[in-house]
Amino acid sequence: MKSKKLFSTLVLLSVTVLCLSSCLAQKPVLIGFVASLTGSTSELGVNGRNGLLMAVEEVNAAGGVNGKAVEVVIKDDQNNPEVGLAVDRELQEAGISFIVAHMTSNMATLSVPFVNSQDMLMINPTMSATTLFGQDDHVIGVISPNSDQAAVIKESMVKDSVGKRVAVIYESQNLAYTGTVKDGIAQEIAPVGGQIIYEEAFLASNSTNYLDIAKRVLSTQSDSIVILASSFDAAMFCQQFYKLNNQTPIYLAAWSMNNDLLLQGGAAVEGVTITSLIDLESQAPAYMAFRDNYLKKYGAEPTFAAVYTYEATMLLLNTVAETANPNPEKVKQAILQKGIYPGLQNEITIDGYGDASRTIYEYVVKNGQFTKAE
């Protein structure tokens, strides 16, 4: 009888262990995604969300992360640092240690210190303020610093022989981004005798007086105009310059490189020069497959936000899959140790601080399309 009871107990324990193992195997891998999904900067966040969801679907279709499905908790930061901090805290309290966030540089002010204090790991798709680089923190980025964009804008001006007297319009809510691009341009053009002769900040809102700002800029008689703003706001400014018969060349940074610029700007953005974080003409097989799938799923060309957030998500999930007993610190160190990762178009190099180095491209708007500059 005792042997039978012992056998039954062992069988019961074995079944219990198997059930527990099975249940654990089915527990999903949870990650968070935080971006501006409403308001004037929402296209950046929506495209980023689309890229992330494509990465998650691809990983799950291939069997998930070590047999576990990936689930995403999506939050809207409303492009407001305090809201961003609140939703980051909600994710942390829900037991989520890995987040793909945020999309605009101003969000880093409160979110990065919080992530550091909670031993979370943030994979940064598109926050590119130069001040975020060179920091030993809990952030891994897949985007180059704004100083790289500023250098490309300067080269464009020098090529066009218009970089001596520059007027700059910049959005102030995302000053962490626009301010560092502006300062970078000033530093870049100084050695060639250029300077910013006029600058004006604006706060993106329904009451922004685009026309009055455009008039003040044109009154300076600058030989080039730089607009550092979202695609929507940049398009609104271009419309006003178009109405005022402006002939001064206009330059935009990569924040404006979204479909809204073409849709909202129309004829007013023809001839505008813009920096791009992706090569729209890339024939890389991985990018072509991603582009085709994106077009089928969303009915639009993928933007840099979609591409970079897809890459950021794949970087995170692949490293979690490769790391035994993954936790934020182990995943961070694994990413830093490897250093070079395949992107959709080219390799992503990540240094010891978790900062990326990428190629920046120059485009112009021609016939209603983004066309690579010659």
Disulfide bonds with the S-S distance in Angstrom:
none
